[in-house]
Amino acid sequence: METTSRVTAQGATEDTPSTPEGVPAARRTVDGYLRAPFAWYGLDEAFTGPRWLMQVATAADGTVQHGSTGHGDEPSIRPDGADRSAAERERFAVVVSVPANPMRRSGDGTGVLEATSVSSAAWLAGSGLLAFTWPAQMDHVLRGDWLDQQTEAAWELADDLSGPDWTTLSLPVDGVATPFHYRESEFGWVLAGSAGDGVHLGAYGRGMSAYGLGFAVVKDITSYA
């Protein structure tokens, strides 16, 4: 069993600088993507729909730890029942890039960064999906408890990629067939695997079938902005 690194909980912070109202989120975050020392991945050229940036997470010393690229409809949380059907019609796929790293000292010398693995990518993908899929009819007071419980369940699933909740799916990464761990739920799908250049890939989505996807290095990350 792999040990999952909860990378977002190990001193990482989301890179969401303040910007004037009306500036798209992608433009707010592109600088963080440009600082990353690893390659970013997205869907390959077979996908012709909208592409957009989400967030990067950084360590205490400013090192970029991971981040996500979005494809299709930008997902939204619609808490009122009137908008629920609109949320369910959204079609999106998010690709999470996580550099493969052994356990190491943090850049500022203040602690130790846990090793990253395919399980790390699975955990980030699973928790990312949950952020946009809580039940619309749930009382606002209960949502925090529900999200905590489901996030813990996502972590446990990511820590057992050989378990019965996962199947194996082969998808192209830069044109090379690559094995991924894959699971579905009532909220959408999650998959995780490794690219050939030292980057673990996670992905999640809803309304778009994972079976027809392909992944590729993003040649120009600013094209997502």
C-alpha positions in Angstrom: 0.0 0.0 0.0 1.3 3.4 -0.9 1.4 6.2 1.7 -0.4 9.2 0.5 1.1 12.6 1.0 -1.5 15.1 1.7 0.4 17.7 -0.2 -2.0 20.5 0.4 -1.7 20.0 4.1 2.1 19.9 4.3 2.8 23.6 4.4 1.5 24.2 0.9 -0.7 27.3 0.3 -2.9 28.1 -2.6 -1.6 30.8 -4.9 -4.5 33.2 -5.2 -3.3 36.7 -5.3 -5.7 39.6 -5.0 -6.7 41.2 -8.3 -9.3 43.8 -9.4 -12.8 42.6 -9.8 -13.6 41.4 -13.3 -10.1 39.9 -14.1 -10.5 36.2 -15.0 -9.1 33.7 -12.5 -6.8 32.3 -15.1 -5.0 35.6 -15.4 -4.7 35.9 -11.7 -2.8 32.6 -11.4 -0.6 32.3 -14.5 2.5 33.7 -12.7 2.4 30.8 -10.3 2.4 28.3 -13.2 5.4 30.0 -14.8 7.4 29.5 -11.6 7.0 25.8 -11.6 10.2 23.7 -12.2 8.2 20.8 -13.7 6.1 20.3 -16.8 2.3 21.0 -16.7 -0.1 18.6 -18.3 -3.5 19.1 -19.8 -5.7 17.3 -22.3 -4.1 16.6 -25.7 -5.0 18.3 -29.0 -8.0 16.0 -29.5 -9.9 18.2 -27.0 -11.0 21.4 -28.8 -13.1 23.1 -26.1 -12.2 25.9 -23.6 -9.1 25.6 -21.5 -8.5 27.5 -18.3 -6.2 27.7 -15.3 -7.2 26.9 -11.7 -4.7 27.3 -8.9 -1.1 26.3 -7.9 -0.1 25.4 -4.4 3.3 26.5 -3.0 5.5 25.6 -0.1 6.6 28.0 2.6 9.7 28.9 0.5 7.6 29.7 -2.6 8.3 26.5 -4.4 5.4 25.3 -6.6 4.1 22.0 -5.3 1.3 21.1 -7.7 -1.5 22.7 -9.7 -4.4 22.1 -12.1 -5.5 22.9 -15.6 -9.2 22.9 -16.5 -11.0 21.9 -19.7 -14.6 22.4 -20.8 -17.2 24.2 -18.6 -15.8 25.9 -15.5 -17.5 24.0 -12.6 -19.5 25.9 -10.1 -21.2 25.1 -6.8 -24.9 25.8 -7.1 -26.4 25.4 -3.6 -30.0 26.2 -4.4 -32.3 23.5 -6.0 -33.3 25.8 -8.9 -29.8 25.7 -10.3 -29.0 22.1 -9.6 -29.9 20.9 -13.1 -27.5 23.5 -14.6 -24.7 22.2 -12.4 -25.3 18.6 -13.4 -25.1 19.6 -17.1 -21.6 21.0 -16.7 -19.0 19.1 -18.7 -15.5 19.4 -17.4 -12.2 17.6 -16.9 -9.4 18.9 -14.6 -5.8 17.6 -14.9 -3.6 17.8 -11.8 0.2 17.8 -12.2 2.3 16.8 -9.2 6.1 16.5 -9.5 7.5 13.1 -8.3 9.7 13.8 -5.3 11.3 11.7 -2.5 11.0 12.8 1.1 13.2 15.9 1.4 14.0 18.9 3.5 11.9 22.0 2.7 13.7 24.8 0.8 13.7 27.1 3.8 15.0 24.4 6.2 12.0 24.6 8.5 10.7 21.0 8.0 10.4 17.9 5.9 8.3 17.6 2.7 6.7 14.2 2.3 7.3 12.1 -0.7 4.8 12.4 -3.6 3.4 9.4 -5.4 0.5 8.4 -7.6 -1.5 8.3 -4.5 -0.8 12.0 -4.0 -2.2 12.7 -7.4 -5.3 10.5 -6.6 -5.9 12.3 -3.3 -5.7 15.8 -5.0 -8.0 14.7 -7.8 -10.5 13.2 -5.4 -10.6 16.1 -3.1 -10.8 18.5 -6.0 -13.9 16.8 -7.4 -15.6 17.1 -4.0 -15.0 20.8 -3.9 -17.5 21.2 -6.8 -20.0 18.4 -6.1 -21.6 18.6 -2.7 -25.3 17.8 -2.7 -27.3 20.9 -3.7 -30.1 20.1 -1.3 -27.8 19.9 1.8 -28.3 22.4 4.5 -25.5 25.0 4.6 -24.6 24.1 8.2 -24.1 20.5 7.4 -21.9 21.0 4.3 -18.7 21.5 6.3 -19.1 18.2 8.1 -20.1 16.4 4.9 -17.1 17.8 3.1 -14.7 16.7 5.9 -16.1 13.2 5.9 -16.0 12.8 2.1 -12.5 14.3 2.0 -11.3 11.8 4.5 -12.9 9.0 2.5 -11.1 10.3 -0.6 -7.8 10.2 1.2 -8.4 6.6 2.3 -9.3 5.6 -1.2 -6.2 7.2 -2.6 -4.1 5.3 -0.1 -5.3 2.0 -1.4 -5.0 2.1 -5.2 -4.9 -1.6 -5.4 -8.2 -1.9 -3.6 -11.6 -2.9 -5.1 -12.8 0.7 -5.6 -10.3 1.2 -8.4 -10.0 -0.3 -11.9 -7.2 0.1 -14.4 -7.6 2.3 -17.5 -5.0 2.8 -20.3 -4.9 6.3 -21.7 -2.3 8.1 -23.9 0.2 10.4 -22.4 2.1 12.3 -25.1 0.9 9.5 -27.4 2.2 6.6 -25.2 -0.4 4.2 -23.7 -0.1 4.7 -19.9 -1.9 2.8 -17.1 -4.1 4.8 -14.7 -6.1 3.9 -11.6 -9.7 4.9 -12.2 -12.9 5.1 -10.1 -16.4 6.5 -10.5 -18.8 7.9 -8.0 -22.1 9.6 -8.0 -20.2 12.9 -8.2 -18.0 12.1 -11.2 -14.8 10.2 -11.9 -11.2 10.3 -10.7 -8.0 8.8 -12.1 -4.3 8.9 -11.3 -1.1 7.7 -12.9 2.4 8.8 -13.9 3.8 10.6 -16.9 7.2 9.6 -18.2 9.1 12.7 -17.1 8.8 12.6 -13.3 5.3 14.0 -13.0 2.4 12.2 -11.4 -1.0 13.0 -13.0 -4.4 13.1 -11.4 -7.6 14.0 -13.1 -11.3 14.4 -12.3 -14.4 15.4 -14.1 -18.1 15.2 -14.7 -20.1 15.0 -17.9 -17.1 14.1 -20.0 -16.1 10.4 -20.4 -12.7 9.6 -19.0 -12.4 6.7 -21.5 -11.8 9.0 -24.5 -9.3 11.4 -22.9 -5.6 11.8 -23.7 -3.0 13.8 -21.9 0.0 15.9 -23.1 2.6 18.3 -21.9 1.3 21.9 -22.1 3.7 23.6 -24.5 2.6 27.1 -23.6 0.8 27.5 -20.2 -0.1 31.1 -21.0 -2.5 29.7 -23.7 -4.8 28.6 -20.9 -5.0 32.2 -19.5 
